[in-house]
Structure formats: structure tokens, C-alpha cells
Amino acid sequence: MKQPDCRFNFITINPVSTALEKFHKGLTVIRELSAVTLWPASVTPMSAESDGTQGFWPDGFSTAAVSAAIKYDERKDMMLLVANCPSSAAALFTLNLCCAAPVLLSREHLQRSPSSMRAVICNSGNANAATGKKGMDDAFAMAEAVARELAIKPEEVLVASTGVIGQLLPMERVLGGISALPSTLQRESALDAASAIMTTDTFPKFFTLAVQLSGGIVRLSGIAKGSGMICPNMATMLAILATDASITPDLLQKALKLANQKSFNAITVDGDTSTNDMVSLLASGTGPEIVAETTDFTFFCEALEALMTFLAKLIVIDGEGATKLVTITVEGAVDDQDAELAARTIAQSSLVKTAIHGEDANWGRIVAAAGRSGARFNQEELELHFNDLSILKPGFIADFSETAASRVMAKDSYTITLRLGSGPGRATVWSCDLSKEYVDINGSYRS
């Protein structure tokens, strides 16, 4: 399929840029990406006229955001998602062994309250990771403070944090922020909540859609953050999703896991898996019922995957220092697992990513990455395309036009397709380039 041309507004925005500037950039990127996305037939995506500030959250949910000055003054850095009634919950967490205190606590709370979750609290500016017992106490104190404000149980609260690793939370500020959140709850807008979870992100990431089921329309909405330390092994840095579907926790968890594998688990910016990765999904139950092994469940899973894939692509587009969104597709592998090995290795290769940034059609780097990936193939059968342009034919025939290749690589978005052979295996991973700006950002992240 021909890759549609699209410019993703890769504009460098200084971290001190105004919230309005970041919002306008985000809205531009969201609209451009939505316009070229192939949505499932049952899905109605957020309209091109919408700016995410009217009727964003599904029935049964509201959000709030405040500035607690955790790292920066006068910047929203705490958000709260509230379910009006006990809700089914699902979540996936980082597989990094050095996981953060809020990850450990939220895993426990999900096990204790899968059908009665009421809130998600999140702070940015501090990851509360590698903080020992004090970090665990602080994570629980956040859940306890939310529970006190909402008259619910602490185990009915999921906790998330993102930011600098190895520093204790300024709990006086955090608790002050939590006490201020309930008075600003609303269900219309995603902007403040999406902005409050940002760290090095240059724009807020949000989207909403509707899916037509046999019993009526189900809404799905979500916000996400992530720009660096993106190589998920379960989710992304953070994603907070909500739906009005009536669905059991077990079925919701199954849908989330299925959708995650081809969305947040299929992106990479820099090859680093975060200590704080979490994606959560709450279902209020005010909409149509979804049961297992039905067409409705299939449509719901397709819609959820579409929403999560969209948010995942926004993260790659906003990768630290990124100027290009590149789709890496591997076909003809022995099986899907081999295809994923090859695609992920190519997508994470620093040599491939720098060639993408330099717009250099150095196909040898792609072949070399596939060769060390662990995927099984005969090198004489390799075929490589940049969009529809043939770069490499079987037998290592590379008689392509460098000028034509440069035209493809000059685009903001394009697809690299590597065929390993004639097997049924196929996988896609989304990646970005590696620029000097990435080094600049991460060389002074704690300052």
C-alpha cells in the first residue's frame, strides 16, 4: 500500500514555550496524523474540527489538573482521573526490574480492586523511582490523600509518576496539589490533564473516538506522555484511557493486552525501557455491554488498538530531537516472532537512526541490523523498499537511484519494508531518527 504523504510539523519547541504554543503544535500534529490514519470501519474518530476541549471524556469520567511546583513553577504537573462509580480496571506495567514505587503500588491495587477502581492520580517532574521504602510510603500517601478527598478507599486509586529518577517527591507540594484537584474536576477537556503529565514532551497527546456496537455507541478516550526513554516492554511511559463500555475486568484486561502488543509495544525512540511505564484503562459501565467471543468484542478491540496505536505514533513523532516518523515493516519471515525481532532491531539501531536523520540510503546498516537480530533468513533472498522505491533486490542487487531515495528520505514520514523470504511472518515497529538535539536534551536532563 502506498504510504500517504504527510508533514507532521516537526517544530523544535523550547521547554519554556507557553502551554498555548504546545497545544497548537499538538493539535496540528493530531489533525495531520488522523487525516492519514486508516480507521476501522466501525470507528468514528475525533473530528478534524475538534480541539479536545468539548465532551472529551466518556460518560462517567472527569479529570482535573493543577500546578504543585514539583519541578517547575507555574506549570501543571498533577492530574486526576475520577470515575463517578466503581469501574472495571485493566493495566499493564513496565517489565524493568528497577520499577518505580507507583508501579509496585498500582499493581497491588489493581489486584485488590479490579472491578471497583475509582481514580488515577499522576504527577510529572519526579518519577519516584529508585527511592526505596520512603518512595513506597510516598506513593501510598498519594493514594491515601486522593481517597480522603473523594471518600473512597486507597486501593481504589492507581498511582503514576514520571520525571527524574532517584529523587524523593516533595510530598508537601504533592499533597497540596492533591487537595486542590477535586475543585477543578470537569469532563469536557483533555488539554490540562494531557499537559500535566508531560516532561520533555513538546506537545500534549490526546485523542477520542467512538465505536458502533450492536447495542449502541461506545466511547474511548485517552491521553499519553512520552518523548524519551521509549522502548516499551509493555506499554509506554504513561497512558491513561477511559471508556463507557460495560465490560468485566478480565475481558478488559484481555482487550488491553491484545491492543498493546501492536501499539505501545511496537514503538521505540531510544531503546531504553522506563522504570515507570504504565497504561491504565477504566470502564465506567454506563454504555453498551460487551461480552467475550462476540463481534462487539472484536470491534471494541479494534477500536482500542486504533486509539492506542494513534497515541503511540504521537509519542514517536514527539521523540526527543526527532524530525521523522519511520514505519519499519518486516515481511516474509518464518513467523511473526522472527519478524518482530528483525523489525525491532532495525528500529533501535543507532546506525540506522542516524542514517535516517542524515537522509542517507545506507541500506547496509538495515541488512546488518536484521542479521544480528536473531531472525532466521537466507541473506540472498532479502528485498528492501523505501515506500514504493526498490532499494535492494534478491542477490544483493542495489541498482536504485540515490536521488529518488533521497526524495523519499527527505519526507517527514515514510515506510521501510524489508522482506526476509517467503514466510508468513510479519511485524511493524514505529521509530524515529536520532539527532544531535537528542544528545543535548539528555545531556542536561536533571538540570
Secondary structure, DSSP 8 states (H G I E B T S, - for coil): --------------TTS-HHHHHHHHHHHHHHHHHH----TTEEE--TT--S-SS-S-TTEEEEEE---SSSTTS--EEEEEEEEEEEEEEEE---SS--HHHHHHHHHHHH-TT-EEEEEEEEEE---S-HHHHHHHHHHHHHHHHHHHTS-GGGEEEEEEEETT----HHHHHHHHHHSGGG-BSS-SHHHHHHT-SS-SS-EEEEEEEEETTEEEEEEEEEE-SSS---SSS-SEEEEEE--B--HHHHHHHHHHHHHTTGGGB-SSS---SS-EEEEEE-S-S-B--TTSHHHHHHHHHHHHHHHHHHHHHHHT-TT---EEEEEEEEESSHHHHHHHHHHHHH-HHHHHHHHHT---HHHHHHHHHTS-----GGG-EEEETTEEEEBTTTB----HHHHHHHHTSSEEEEEEE-SSSSEEEEEEEE---HHHHHHHHTTT-
